[in-house]
Every structure is written in structure tokens, then in C-alpha cells.
């Protein structure tokens, strides 16, 4: 099979690693990738279907890419990923521009679905195998910069939060084999990757289904030569163990960076969300993290406007954020997802109220972020260089407390030669709400 392939990948990092695997399989099959979709004979849109805004972005991308059937050389438009898994029949019925659909449990069959779209009269559709874990030993085609790579350690989720459709899209939680993960990490290090970002829907539960743990995995990953930074995303508060935090504290390679999607702080709302923790338990866990990992950067995400959220519930959440002073925080308005229990709750919150609450929380967080960043003036931070800002005549990069695409930047001046991927020391001299500025030392 020799076609020019164009790919658009949307959504989370887990979806991106699936896209990277699909590209590696197609290249191994003789295909060529092109950056300009006007030159692509086959266009793949790897979609997100998590919330309404992501669904709309995916549909818009499909329609935009479909235009290249008229203005470019596109022969077939293939839709993959979460939207394809969840709404396969709807896509084929409502979007006649689409020539094939491939779900989340079958992305390793991308070459097959392309061939079928070219040879069969009926539009091929493969989905519904959400508990299947595709196998691929080929090196992924990294869509990240060459010095950074995501490493998916598990797929699916069994937490069954009442607002979330992930179990219906990606199946039950299932860990990858530890040796497979370690082999992939070594291969990535051999290609020049210096920063590994561990991802799963819930990284803290890694290994609970196969007789190991995230702590044990980290103990092995830190031994790999060439890897300088290891960070992990998506820690669930109730699953964070003393062993895990102690492991992080022992190894300099493991970034003191923890992403905990708390979602709320009102015990009443946490119960309605089917979260397995309480405000008091979260406070205790966060206090232990800060005591054991001094200077740890803590990121969280929050949902406002969940069904039944009263002013008192929101005020409790507001007070919690004010007390805990998160380093990074994303706030989202509740999205009513069909097929989830919360979508059927009777006491849905008005959209204007959701937006007002989001704005109030973000104003609070902006002030906290500015105070925390200003407190870092005069400190020296380790920075991985990413590029040069022509407008400000400064290089920029990320610190140990900044993950790719979701956190701020550190800008710095120097007369030295700097290459993307270099890890250097920067003294901070100025700060804004989200970014820092400094000088290389």
C-alpha cells in the first residue's frame, strides 16, 4: 500500500499516542506522510468525543478535511478515535463525506480499513471492541517535539464517574505489561527523548489489575539512560499512596509535578459524581504531598455547574481552591453527556450560572497563580528549551512544573547557542499569571 497520508489528531494525549501508532503502521506498510492535506490521497481525522465542544471541533475538522476531495487529491476520508467509536452509525448517516470509521479498540487495523474503503462498495466500519488493547511493537511516529514523548501505560477506565462517558468509549481499565512499557521507554530514549510523560485515564491505578504498581514502574523507568525527566498525568486523589509519593521524593528524575483532577470539593457533589473521596481526605492527601515533596507543582481540573450544584456547594469549592492554592488549574463547565447517569439528573444548572461560576473561579486562580509565580523570582529553575520567540528576542521552554501544551512557559535570555531539547538552568527575574521570565546561568 503506497499512499500519501494526511492526519489530523484531536483531543487528549492518549488519543495522540493512538495516532502516532497508526502513522507508524502506515509508514511500515509503504505509505508516506504529508503535512499539507491538499497533497494527501488519504486523510485521517482522529477525533475526540469527550464533551460537546470536543465533538463539535471533531465534526468541524471532518468537514474541513472533506473539502480536499474537491480542492486537493483526497480519495478517502477516514474517521477514527473517540467520536468514531461512540457515534459510528451517526457519522455514516449524517456525514456522507466520510468513507470509513474505525473505533478506539481497533486503531491497529488502520491499513485494513483504508484498503476496504478503496475496494468495497459498502462503507466499512469497525468499532465496538472497546476492551481490546491493540498491539504494535513498531516505533511510534512522534507528533511531539523529538525530546519529549508520551508513554501510555494503561487504557480505559473503571471509575464510572456519573458525568463521564470514557468507559463507554475506551472500555474498562487495563494496564499495559510492565516489560512492554520499559522496552518502549528504552526505544524512545535511544531516539533522543529526554522527557517521558506517563499517561492513562488514571495513572495511579496502574498495575492493580496485573500485580504491580506505578511505584514499581517508576523505580524501573528511572534506571533508563538518556531519560532526564519523568512526569505523570492524571493522579486520582484516593489512589495516591504513601509509597508512590515516597518513590517520587527519592528520585530526581521524577518531576515534582502532580496532576490531580479533583473535579469538586463539596462532599455532596462528590457523591453525586460517584467520586471515591471527600474534601477532608483530599486536603489530607495534598498536605502530605506538599510536606513530602517540597516545591511540588500541583495541577488540577474542576467541573462547575454539575447537576444540583447550589450556591453553597460552589462556595465550598471556591473556599477549597482559595485554601489549597493550586499551582495550575483548569476549570470546565459541566457538559451533559448522553448515556451517562448525570445526564438524567433532574436538577441541571443554567448555562449562565455555569459560566459565571467558571469566571469567578478563574479570577481567583489568576491571582493565586500570579502570587505563586512572583514568589519564584530569584529562584533558579531547570528548563528544557523548546524554541526562540522572534517577537521578544527570547528563548522559551518549560520547567519541571510545566507539562507540554497545558502549562505556562519560561522565557529566558542568553547569548549562548541553544538547541531545542537542551536542559539548562535559568534564574527567574520576572513573572506574570502563567509565564516566567529569566536569564540562563
LOKOL-684611 format. One record per residue: x, z, y of N, C-alpha, C in turn. Coordinates in steps of 0.2 Angstrom, whole numbers, padded with zeros to 4 digits, always signed. Atoms other than C-alpha are relative to their C-alpha. Layout:
! LOKOL-684611
XZYXZYXZY/...
***
This chain:
! LOKOL-684611
+0004+0000-0006+0000+0000+0000+0004+0000+0006/-0004+0000-0006+0008-0005+0016-0004-0002+0006/+0004+0000-0006-0002-0002+0032+0003+0004+0005/-0002-0004-0005+0001+0004+0049-0005+0005+0001/+0005-0006+0000-0007+0021+0051+0001+0003+0007/+0001-0004-0005-0013+0030+0066-0004+0006-0001/+0003-0006+0001-0018+0048+0066-0001+0004+0006/+0002-0005-0005-0027+0060+0077-0002+0006-0003/+0002-0006+0003-0027+0078+0072-0002+0005+0005/+0003-0005-0005-0038+0091+0080+0000+0007-0003/+0001-0006+0003-0041+0109+0078+0006+0004-0001/-0005-0005+0001-0030+0123+0071+0006-0002-0003/-0006+0001+0003-0013+0124+0064-0001-0002-0007/+0001+0002+0008-0019+0124+0046-0003-0007-0001/+0002+0007+0001-0028+0108+0049+0006-0005+0001/-0006+0004-0001-0012+0101+0056+0005-0001-0006/-0004+0001+0006-0002+0105+0041-0003-0005-0005/+0003+0005+0004-0015+0095+0031+0001-0007+0002/-0002+0006-0002-0012+0081+0042+0007-0002-0001/-0008+0001+0002+0007+0082+0040+0001-0002-0007/+0000+0001+0007+0004+0082+0021-0002-0007-0001/+0003+0007+0001-0007+0066+0022+0005-0005+0002/-0005+0005-0003+0006+0057+0033+0006-0001-0005/-0006+0001+0005+0020+0061+0020-0002-0004-0006/+0003+0004+0006+0009+0054+0006+0000-0007+0001/+0000+0007-0002+0006+0038+0015+0006-0003+0001/-0007+0003-0001+0024+0036+0020+0003-0002-0007/-0003+0001+0007+0029+0038+0002-0003-0006-0004/+0004+0006+0003+0016+0025-0003+0002-0007+0004/-0002+0007-0003+0024+0012+0009-0003-0001+0006/+0003+0001-0007+0014+0014+0025+0005+0002+0005/-0004-0001-0006+0021+0015+0042-0005+0004+0005/+0004-0003-0005+0015+0027+0056+0002-0003+0007/-0001+0002-0007+0012+0021+0074-0003+0005+0005/+0002-0005-0006+0010+0031+0090-0006-0003+0003/+0005+0004-0004-0001+0018+0098-0006-0002-0004/+0006+0002+0004-0019+0017+0090-0001-0007+0000/+0001+0007+0000-0020-0001+0096+0004-0004-0005/-0004+0003+0004-0007-0005+0084-0001+0002-0008/+0001-0003+0007-0014+0004+0069-0006-0004-0004/+0005+0003+0004-0023-0005+0055-0005+0005-0003/+0005-0005+0002-0030+0011+0048+0001+0006+0004/-0001-0006-0004-0034+0026+0059-0004+0005-0003/+0003-0006+0003-0037+0043+0053-0001+0005+0005/+0001-0005-0005-0046+0056+0063-0001+0007-0004/+0001-0007+0003-0043+0074+0056-0003+0005+0004/+0005-0004-0005-0057+0084+0063+0000+0007-0001/+0001-0007+0000-0061+0102+0067-0008+0000+0000/+0007-0001+0000-0079+0108+0064-0002+0008+0000/+0001-0008+0000-0077+0127+0068-0006+0002+0004/+0005-0002-0004-0088+0129+0083-0003-0007+0004/+0003+0006-0003-0099+0117+0094+0005-0004+0004/-0004+0004-0004-0086+0112+0106+0005-0004-0004/-0004+0003+0005-0074+0108+0092-0003-0006-0003/+0004+0006+0003-0087+0097+0084-0001-0006+0005/+0000+0005-0005-0090+0088+0100+0006-0004+0001/-0006+0003-0001-0072+0085+0103+0002-0005-0006/-0001+0004+0006-0071+0078+0085-0004-0007+0000/+0005+0006+0000-0086+0066+0087+0003-0005+0006/-0002+0004-0006-0079+0060+0104+0007-0004-0002/-0006+0004+0003-0062+0056+0095-0002-0005-0004/+0002+0005+0005-0070+0047+0081-0003-0006+0004/+0003+0006-0004-0080+0036+0094+0005-0004+0004/-0006+0003-0003-0064+0033+0104+0004-0004-0004/-0004+0004+0005-0054+0028+0089-0004-0006-0002/+0004+0005+0003-0068+0017+0083+0000-0007+0005/-0001+0006-0005-0066+0006+0099+0006-0005-0002/-0005+0004+0002-0050+0000+0092-0001-0005-0006/+0002+0005+0005-0059-0010+0079-0002-0006+0004/+0002+0006-0004-0064-0021+0094+0006-0002+0004/-0005+0001-0004-0049-0019+0105+0007+0000-0003/-0006+0000+0003-0035-0017+0093+0000-0004-0007/-0001+0004+0006-0031-0022+0075-0003+0005-0006/+0002-0005+0005-0040-0007+0066-0005-0003-0005/+0005+0003+0006-0048-0012+0049-0005+0006-0002/+0004-0005+0002-0054+0005+0044+0001+0007+0003/+0000-0007-0004-0058+0022+0052-0002+0005-0005/+0001-0005+0005-0056+0037+0040-0001+0007+0004/+0001-0007-0003-0063+0054+0045+0002+0005-0006/-0002-0005+0004-0055+0069+0037-0001+0007+0003/+0000-0007-0004-0054+0088+0040-0007+0004-0001/+0005-0004+0000-0067+0101+0043-0007-0003+0001/+0007+0003-0001-0081+0091+0051-0002-0004-0006/+0001+0004+0005-0079+0079+0037-0003+0003-0006/+0002-0004+0006-0081+0092+0024-0007+0003+0001/+0006-0004-0001-0096+0101+0032-0006-0005+0001/+0006+0004-0002-0106+0086+0038+0001-0007-0002/-0002+0007+0003-0100+0071+0027-0006-0004+0000/+0006+0005+0000-0118+0064+0025-0002-0002+0007/+0002+0001-0007-0122+0066+0043+0004-0005+0003/-0005+0005-0003-0106+0057+0048-0002-0007-0002/+0001+0007+0003-0110+0042+0037-0007-0002+0003/+0006+0002-0002-0128+0042+0043+0000-0001+0008/+0000+0001-0008-0125+0044+0062+0005-0004+0003/-0006+0003-0003-0108+0036+0064+0001-0006-0004/-0001+0006+0004-0109+0019+0056+0007-0003+0001/-0007+0002-0001-0091+0016+0064+0005+0002-0006/-0004-0003+0005-0084+0027+0050+0000-0004-0007/+0000+0003+0006-0078+0019+0034+0002+0004-0006/-0001-0005+0006-0074+0034+0023+0001+0007+0003/+0000-0008-0002-0075+0053+0023+0004+0003-0005/-0004-0004+0005-0063+0065+0015+0000+0007+0002/+0000-0007-0002-0065+0083+0014+0006+0004-0001/-0006-0004-0001-0053+0098+0016+0003+0002-0007/-0003-0002+0006-0050+0101-0003+0003-0006-0003/-0002+0006+0003-0045+0083-0006+0004-0004+0004/-0004+0004-0005-0033+0078+0008+0005-0004-0004/-0006+0004+0003-0020+0073-0005-0003-0006-0003/+0003+0006+0002-0032+0059-0010-0001-0005+0005/+0001+0005-0006-0030+0050+0007+0002-0007-0002/-0002+0007+0002-0021+0035-0001-0006-0003-0004/+0006+0002+0005-0036+0033-0014-0006-0002+0005/+0006+0002-0004-0049+0034+0000+0001-0006+0004/-0001+0006-0005-0041+0021+0011-0001-0006-0005/+0001+0006+0004-0040+0009-0004-0007-0001-0002/+0008+0001+0002-0058+0012-0009-0004-0003+0006/+0003+0003-0006-0063+0009+0009+0001-0007+0001/-0001+0007+0000-0055-0008+0008-0002-0004-0005/+0002+0004+0005-0061-0013-0008-0007+0001-0003/+0007-0002+0003-0078-0005-0012-0005-0002+0006/+0006+0002-0005-0095-0011-0004-0003+0006+0003/+0002-0007-0002-0101+0007-0003+0005+0004+0004/-0005-0004-0004-0093+0018+0010+0002+0006-0005/-0002-0006+0005-0083+0031-0001+0000+0006+0004/+0001-0006-0003-0085+0049+0002+0002+0005-0005/-0003-0005+0004-0075+0063-0006+0000+0007+0003/+0001-0007-0003-0080+0081-0002-0003+0005-0005/+0004-0005+0004-0087+0097-0009+0005+0004-0004/-0005-0004+0004-0071+0103-0018+0004+0005+0004/-0003-0004-0005-0068+0117-0005+0005+0005-0003/-0004-0005+0003-0060+0129-0018+0006-0003-0003/-0006+0003+0003-0047+0116-0024+0006+0000+0005/-0006+0000-0004-0029+0118-0017+0004-0006-0002/-0004+0006+0002-0021+0100-0016+0007+0002-0001/-0007-0001+0001-0003+0099-0022+0004-0005+0002/-0004+0005-0002+0010+0090-0014+0007+0003+0001/-0007-0003+0000+0029+0093-0016+0004-0004+0005/-0004+0004-0005+0034+0079-0003+0001+0004+0006/-0001-0003-0006+0042+0085+0013-0006-0002+0005/+0006+0001-0005+0028+0086+0027+0004-0004+0006/-0001+0003-0006+0029+0074+0042-0001+0005+0006/+0001-0005-0005+0031+0087+0056-0003-0003+0006/+0003+0002-0007+0019+0085+0071+0002+0005+0005/-0003-0005-0005+0028+0100+0079+0007-0003+0002/-0007+0001-0002+0045+0099+0088+0004+0001-0007/-0004+0000+0007+0059+0097+0074+0003+0007-0001/-0003-0006+0001+0065+0115+0077-0006+0005-0002/+0005-0004+0001+0048+0123+0074-0005-0003-0006/+0005+0002+0005+0036+0122+0059-0005+0005-0002/+0005-0004+0004+0020+0129+0052+0001+0000-0007/+0000-0001+0007+0020+0136+0035-0006+0003-0003/+0007-0003+0002+0003+0138+0027+0001+0004-0007/-0001-0004+0005+0004+0152+0015-0007+0002-0005/+0007-0001+0004-0015+0153+0009-0005-0005+0004/+0006+0003-0003-0031+0144+0012-0006+0003-0002/+0006-0003+0001-0049+0148+0013-0001+0007+0003/+0002-0007-0002-0057+0165+0017-0005+0003-0004/+0005-0004+0004-0067+0178+0008-0003+0006+0004/+0003-0006-0004-0071+0190+0023-0007-0001+0001/+0007+0001-0001-0088+0182+0026-0003+0003+0006/+0003-0002-0007-0090+0187+0044-0006-0004+0001/+0007+0003-0001-0108+0183+0049+0000-0005+0005/+0000+0006-0005-0103+0171+0063+0004-0006-0002/-0006+0005+0002-0090+0161+0053-0002-0004-0006/+0002+0005+0005-0093+0145+0043+0007-0002-0004/-0006+0002+0003-0075+0144+0037+0000+0001-0008/+0001+0000+0007-0079+0150+0019-0004-0006-0003/+0004+0006+0002-0091+0135+0018+0004-0006+0001/-0004+0006-0001-0078+0123+0024+0006+0000-0004/-0007+0000+0003-0062+0129+0016+0000+0004-0006/+0000-0004+0007-0068+0140+0001+0002+0007+0001/-0002-0007+0001-0063+0157-0005+0007+0000+0002/-0007-0001-0001-0046+0164+0000+0004-0001-0007/-0005+0001+0005-0032+0159-0011+0007-0001+0002/-0007+0000-0002-0014+0162-0009+0004-0006-0004/-0005+0005+0003+0000+0149-0012+0005+0004-0005/-0005-0003+0004+0013+0153-0026+0006+0001+0005/-0005-0003-0004+0027+0163-0018+0006-0005+0000/-0006+0005+0001+0041+0151-0025-0001-0006+0003/+0001+0006-0004+0032+0136-0018+0001+0001+0007/-0001-0002-0007+0032+0144-0001+0007+0000+0002/-0007-0001-0001+0050+0149-0002+0004-0007-0001/-0003+0007+0001+0055+0131-0008-0001-0004+0006/+0002+0004-0006+0046+0123+0006+0004+0003+0006/-0004-0003-0006+0054+0135+0019+0007-0002+0000/-0007+0002+0001+0071+0131+0012+0001-0007+0002/+0000+0008-0002+0067+0112+0014+0000-0001+0007/+0000+0000-0007+0062+0115+0031+0006+0002+0004/-0006-0003-0003+0077+0125+0036+0006-0006-0001/-0005+0005+0001+0088+0111+0028-0001-0006+0005/+0002+0005-0005+0079+0099+0041+0001+0002+0007/-0001-0002-0007+0084+0109+0056-0005+0005+0003/+0005-0004-0003+0069+0120+0058+0003+0007+0001/-0003-0007-0002+0074+0137+0066-0006+0005+0000/+0006-0004-0001+0056+0144+0069-0005-0001-0005/+0005+0000+0004+0044+0147+0055-0006+0004+0002/+0006-0003-0002+0026+0151+0059-0005+0000-0006/+0004-0001+0006+0016+0158+0044-0007+0000+0002/+0007+0001-0002-0002+0153+0045-0005+0001-0007/+0006-0001+0005-0018+0157+0034-0006+0002+0004/+0005-0002-0004-0035+0161+0039+0000+0008+0001/-0001-0007+0000-0030+0179+0035+0007+0001-0003/-0007-0001+0003-0011+0181+0033+0001+0007-0004/-0001-0007+0002-0012+0200+0030-0002+0001-0008/+0002-0001+0007-0021+0197+0013+0004-0005-0005/-0004+0004+0004-0008+0185+0007+0003+0004-0007/-0002-0003+0007-0004+0189-0012-0004+0005-0003/+0004-0005+0003-0018+0201-0015-0003-0003-0006/+0003+0003+0005-0025+0188-0027+0005-0002-0005/-0005+0002+0005-0009+0184-0036+0006+0005-0001/-0004-0005+0002+0000+0200-0037+0006+0001+0004/-0006-0001-0005+0012+0200-0022-0003+0002+0007/+0002-0002-0007+0011+0204-0003+0003-0004+0005/-0003+0003-0006+0015+0197+0014+0007+0004+0001/-0007-0004-0001+0029+0211+0015+0005-0003-0005/-0005+0003+0005+0037+0204-0001+0002-0007+0002/-0002+0007-0002+0036+0186+0005+0005+0000+0006/-0005+0000-0006+0044+0191+0022+0007+0002-0002/-0007-0002+0002+0058+0200+0013+0004-0006-0003/-0003+0005+0003+0062+0184+0004+0002-0006+0005/-0001+0005-0005+0060+0172+0019+0006+0002+0005/-0005-0002-0005+0072+0182+0030+0007-0001-0003/-0006+0001+0003+0086+0178+0017+0002-0008+0001/-0002+0007-0001+0085+0159+0021+0004-0002+0006/-0005+0002-0005+0100+0152+0030-0004-0005+0005/+0003+0005-0005+0095+0142+0046-0006+0002+0003/+0006-0002-0004+0079+0151+0050+0002+0006+0004/-0002-0006-0005+0081+0162+0065-0006+0004+0002/+0006-0004-0002+0063+0167+0070-0005-0002-0006/+0006+0001+0005+0048+0170+0058-0005+0004+0004/+0005-0003-0003+0032+0174+0066-0007-0001-0005/+0006+0001+0004+0015+0176+0058-0007+0001+0004/+0007+0000-0003-0003+0172+0064-0005+0003-0004/+0007-0002+0003-0020+0180+0061+0001+0006-0005/+0000-0006+0004-0017+0198+0055-0007+0003+0001/+0006-0004+0000-0034+0207+0051+0002+0007+0000/-0002-0007-0002-0033+0225+0058+0000+0004-0007/+0001-0004+0006-0040+0233+0042+0005-0001-0006/-0005+0002+0005-0027+0224+0031+0007+0001+0002/-0007-0001-0002-0012+0228+0041+0002+0007-0003/-0002-0006+0004-0002+0241+0030+0006+0002+0004/-0006-0003-0002+0012+0253+0035+0006-0004-0003/-0005+0004+0003+0023+0243+0023+0001-0006+0004/-0001+0006-0003+0020+0227+0032+0004+0001+0007/-0003-0002-0006+0024+0235+0049+0007+0002+0000/-0006-0003+0002+0039+0244+0042+0005-0006-0002/-0004+0006+0001+0046+0227+0035+0001-0004+0006/-0001+0003-0007+0044+0219+0052+0005+0003+0004/-0005-0004-0004+0054+0233+0060+0007-0001-0002/-0006+0000+0003+0068+0231+0048+0004-0006+0001/-0003+0006+0000+0072+0213+0051+0000-0004+0007/+0000+0003-0006+0077+0205+0067-0002-0007+0000/+0003+0006+0000+0072+0188+0061-0007-0001+0001/+0007+0000-0001+0054+0193+0061-0002+0002+0007/+0002-0002-0007+0047+0192+0078-0005+0005+0001/+0004-0005-0001+0039+0207+0085-0006-0003+0004/+0006+0004-0003+0023+0197+0088-0005+0000-0005/+0006-0001+0005+0006+0201+0080-0006-0003+0003/+0006+0003-0002-0009+0190+0082-0006+0004-0004/+0006-0003+0003-0025+0201+0078-0006-0002+0003/+0007+0002-0003-0042+0193+0081-0005+0006-0001/+0004-0006+0001-0051+0209+0084-0008-0002+0000/+0007+0002-0002-0067+0200+0090-0005+0004+0004/+0005-0004-0004-0076+0215+0097+0003+0007-0001/-0002-0007+0001-0074+0234+0099-0006+0005+0000/+0006-0004+0001-0092+0240+0098-0001+0001-0007/+0001-0001+0007-0094+0248+0081-0007-0003-0002/+0006+0003+0002-0112+0242+0081+0000-0008-0001/-0001+0007+0000-0107+0224+0085+0005-0002-0006/-0004+0001+0006-0093+0225+0072-0003+0000-0006/+0004+0000+0006-0105+0230+0059-0004-0006-0001/+0005+0007+0001-0117+0215+0063+0005-0006-0001/-0004+0005+0002-0102+0204+0062+0003+0000-0007/-0002-0001+0007-0098+0211+0045+0008+0001+0000/-0007-0002+0000-0080+0216+0051+0001+0007-0004/-0002-0006+0004-0072+0229+0040+0004+0006+0003/-0004-0005-0003-0066+0241+0053-0004+0003+0006/+0004-0003-0006-0071+0252+0068+0005+0000+0006/-0005+0000-0006-0064+0254+0086+0005+0005-0001/-0005-0006+0001-0056+0271+0081+0006-0003-0005/-0005+0002+0005-0047+0263+0066+0005-0005+0003/-0004+0005-0003-0041+0248+0077+0005+0003+0005/-0005-0004-0004-0034+0260+0090+0005+0003-0003/-0005-0004+0004-0025+0270+0077+0005-0005-0002/-0004+0005+0002-0018+0254+0070+0005-0003+0005/-0004+0003-0006-0012+0247+0087+0005+0005+0002/-0004-0005-0002-0005+0263+0092+0006+0001-0005/-0006-0001+0005+0006+0264+0076+0004-0006+0000/-0004+0006-0001+0011+0246+0078+0005+0001+0006/-0004-0001-0006+0017+0250+0096+0006+0005-0001/-0005-0005+0001+0026+0265+0090+0006-0002-0004/-0005+0002+0005+0035+0257+0076+0004-0006+0002/-0003+0006-0002+0038+0240+0084+0000+0001+0008/+0000-0001-0007+0043+0245+0102+0001-0007+0003/+0000+0006-0004+0040+0230+0114-0003-0006-0004/+0004+0005+0004+0029+0221+0101-0005-0003+0005/+0005+0004-0004+0019+0207+0109-0006+0000-0005/+0006+0000+0004+0001+0209+0103-0005-0005+0003/+0005+0005-0002-0011+0194+0104-0007+0001-0003/+0007-0001+0003-0030+0195+0101-0005-0005+0002/+0006+0004-0002-0046+0185+0102-0006+0004-0001/+0006-0004+0000-0063+0191+0106-0006-0005+0001/+0007+0004-0001-0081+0184+0105-0004+0005+0004/+0005-0003-0004-0093+0189+0119-0007-0004-0001/+0007+0003+0001-0112+0186+0118-0002-0001-0007/+0003+0000+0007-0114+0189+0099-0007+0003+0000/+0007-0002+0000-0132+0191+0095-0001+0008+0000/+0001-0007+0000-0138+0208+0100+0005+0004+0004/-0005-0003-0004-0123+0212+0111-0004+0002+0007/+0003-0003-0006-0130+0224+0125+0005+0001+0005/-0004-0001-0006-0123+0228+0142+0005+0006-0003/-0004-0006+0003-0117+0245+0133+0005-0003-0005/-0004+0003+0005-0109+0235+0119+0006-0003+0004/-0005+0003-0004-0100+0224+0132+0005+0005+0003/-0004-0004-0003-0094+0238+0142+0005+0004-0004/-0004-0003+0005-0087+0247+0127+0006-0005-0002/-0005+0005+0001-0077+0231+0123+0005-0001+0006/-0004+0000-0007-0071+0230+0142+0004+0006+0000/-0004-0006+0000-0065+0248+0141+0005+0000-0005/-0005+0000+0005-0056+0245+0125+0006-0005+0002/-0005+0004-0002-0047+0230+0132+0004+0003+0006/-0003-0004-0006-0043+0240+0148+0005+0005-0003/-0005-0006+0003-0035+0254+0137+0005-0003-0004/-0005+0003+0005-0026+0243+0124+0005-0005+0003/-0005+0004-0004-0018+0231+0137+0004-0005-0005/-0003+0005+0005-0015+0216+0125+0004-0004+0005/-0004+0005-0004-0001+0205+0130-0003-0007+0001/+0004+0007+0000-0011+0189+0126-0007+0001-0003/+0007+0000+0002-0029+0187+0124-0004-0006+0001/+0004+0005-0001-0041+0173+0121-0007+0002-0001/+0007-0002+0001-0060+0175+0124-0004-0006-0001/+0005+0006+0002-0074+0164+0117-0007+0003+0001/+0007-0002+0001-0092+0164+0119-0003-0002-0007/+0003+0001+0007-0102+0166+0103-0003-0007-0001/+0003+0006+0002-0106+0149+0095-0005+0001-0006/+0005+0000+0005-0122+0148+0085+0001-0005-0006/-0002+0005+0006-0116+0140+0068-0005+0000-0005/+0005+0000+0005-0129+0134+0057+0003+0001-0007/-0002-0002+0007-0128+0141+0039+0003+0006+0000/-0003-0006+0000-0121+0157+0045-0005+0005+0001/+0005-0005-0001-0131+0174+0045-0001+0001+0007/+0001-0002-0007-0128+0177+0063-0005-0005+0004/+0004+0005-0003-0137+0160+0067-0007+0002+0000/+0007-0002+0001-0153+0168+0061-0002+0006+0003/+0002-0006-0003-0152+0184+0070-0004-0001+0006/+0006+0002-0005-0167+0185+0082+0002+0001+0007/-0002-0002-0006-0158+0193+0097+0006-0004+0003/-0006+0004-0002-0147+0178+0103+0000+0002+0008/-0001-0002-0007-0139+0181+0120+0000-0006+0005/+0000+0006-0004-0142+0169+0135+0007-0002+0002/-0007+0003-0001-0128+0157+0139+0003+0002+0006/-0002-0003-0006-0127+0163+0157+0003+0007-0001/-0003-0006+0001-0124+0180+0151+0007+0000-0003/-0006+0001+0003-0111+0175+0139+0006-0002+0005/-0006+0003-0004-0101+0165+0152+0002+0006+0005/-0002-0005-0005-0102+0180+0165+0004+0005-0004/-0004-0005+0003-0095+0192+0152+0007-0003-0002/-0007+0003+0001-0081+0180+0147+0004+0000+0006/-0004+0000-0006-0076+0178+0165+0002+0007+0002/-0002-0007-0002-0076+0197+0168+0006+0002-0004/-0006-0002+0004-0065+0200+0153+0006-0004+0002/-0006+0004-0002-0053+0186+0158+0003+0002+0007/-0003-0003-0007-0051+0193+0176+0003+0006-0002/-0003-0007+0002-0047+0210+0168+0007-0002-0003/-0006+0002+0004-0034+0201+0156+0005-0003+0005/-0005+0003-0004-0026+0191+0170+0004+0006+0004/-0004-0005-0003-0022+0207+0179+0004+0004-0004/-0004-0004+0005-0016+0216+0164+0007-0005-0002/-0006+0005+0001-0005+0200+0160+0005+0000+0005/-0004+0000-0006+0002+0200+0177+0004+0006+0000/-0004-0006-0001+0007+0218+0177+0005+0001-0006/-0005-0001+0006+0015+0217+0159+0006-0005+0002/-0006+0005-0001+0025+0201+0164+0004+0002+0006/-0005-0003-0006+0031+0209+0181+0004+0006-0003/-0004-0006+0003+0037+0224+0170+0006-0003-0003/-0005+0004+0004+0048+0211+0161+0006-0002+0005/-0005+0003-0005+0058+0206+0177+0006+0005+0000/-0006-0003+0001+0076+0211+0175+0002+0001-0007/-0002+0000+0007+0075+0211+0156+0003-0007-0002/-0003+0006+0003+0084+0199+0145-0003-0002-0006/+0004+0002+0005+0074+0189+0133+0003-0006-0004/-0002+0006+0004+0079+0177+0119-0005-0006+0000/+0004+0005-0002+0072+0160+0122+0002-0006-0005/-0001+0007+0003+0070+0144+0111-0002-0005+0005/+0001+0005-0005+0072+0129+0123-0004-0005-0003/+0004+0005+0003+0059+0116+0122+0000-0006+0005/+0000+0006-0004+0062+0104+0137+0002+0001+0007/-0002-0001-0007+0065+0101+0155-0006-0002+0005/+0006+0002-0004+0052+0101+0169+0003-0003+0006/-0002+0004-0005+0056+0087+0181-0002+0002+0007/+0003-0002-0007+0045+0094+0195+0003+0006+0003/-0003-0006-0003+0053+0111+0196+0007+0001-0001/-0007+0000+0002+0070+0106+0190+0003+0006-0004/-0002-0006+0004+0070+0120+0177-0001-0002-0007/+0002+0001+0007+0071+0120+0158-0005+0005-0001/+0006-0005+0002+0057+0129+0149+0001+0001-0008/+0000-0002+0007+0055+0137+0132-0005+0006-0001/+0004-0005+0002+0047+0151+0123+0004+0006-0003/-0004-0006+0003+0052+0169+0119-0003+0002-0006/+0002-0003+0006+0049+0179+0104-0007+0002+0000/+0007-0002-0001+0032+0184+0111-0004-0005+0002/+0004+0005-0002+0026+0167+0114+0000-0005-0006/+0001+0005+0005+0019+0156+0100-0001-0007+0003/+0001+0007-0002+0018+0137+0101-0007-0002+0002/+0007+0002-0002+0003+0130+0110-0005+0005+0003/+0005-0005-0002-0006+0146+0113+0002+0005+0005/-0002-0005-0005+0005+0157+0124+0004-0003+0006/-0003+0003-0006+0015+0155+0140+0007-0003-0001/-0007+0002+0001+0032+0148+0144+0004+0004+0004/-0005-0003-0004+0048+0154+0151+0004-0005+0003/-0004+0005-0004+0056+0143+0164+0007+0003+0002/-0007-0003-0001+0075+0145+0167+0004-0005+0003/-0005+0004-0003+0089+0138+0177+0006+0001-0003/-0007-0001+0003+0106+0134+0171+0004-0007+0001/-0004+0006-0001+0120+0121+0174+0003-0002-0007/-0002+0002+0007+0124+0121+0155-0004-0006-0003/+0004+0005+0004+0119+0107+0143-0004+0004-0005/+0004-0003+0005+0104+0112+0134-0004-0005-0004/+0004+0005+0005+0096+0104+0119-0006+0004-0002/+0006-0003+0003+0078+0107+0113+0002+0003-0007/-0001-0004+0006+0079+0120+0099+0006+0005+0001/-0005-0005-0001+0094+0129+0106-0004+0007+0002/+0002-0007-0001+0091+0148+0106+0005+0004+0005/-0004-0002-0005+0098+0156+0122-0003+0007+0003/+0002-0006-0003+0097+0172+0132-0001-0001+0008/+0002+0001-0007+0088+0172+0149-0002+0007+0003/+0002-0006-0004+0087+0186+0162-0006-0002+0004/+0006+0002-0004+0069+0186+0170+0001+0003+0007/+0000-0002-0008+0068+0186+0189-0006-0001+0003/+0007+0000-0003+0050+0182+0192-0005-0001-0005/+0005+0000+0005+0033+0182+0184-0007-0002+0003/+0007+0002-0002+0015+0175+0185-0004+0003-0005/+0004-0002+0005+0000+0179+0175+0002-0001-0007/-0002+0002+0007+0006+0169+0160+0007-0002-0001/-0007+0003+0001+0023+0162+0163+0005+0005+0003/-0005-0004-0003+0040+0170+0167+0005-0005+0002/-0005+0004-0002+0055+0163+0176+0006+0004+0000/-0006-0004+0000+0073+0167+0174+0006-0004+0000/-0006+0003+0000+0091+0162+0173+0004+0001-0007/-0004+0000+0007+0102+0158+0157+0006+0004+0002/-0007-0004-0001+0116+0171+0155+0004-0001-0006/
***
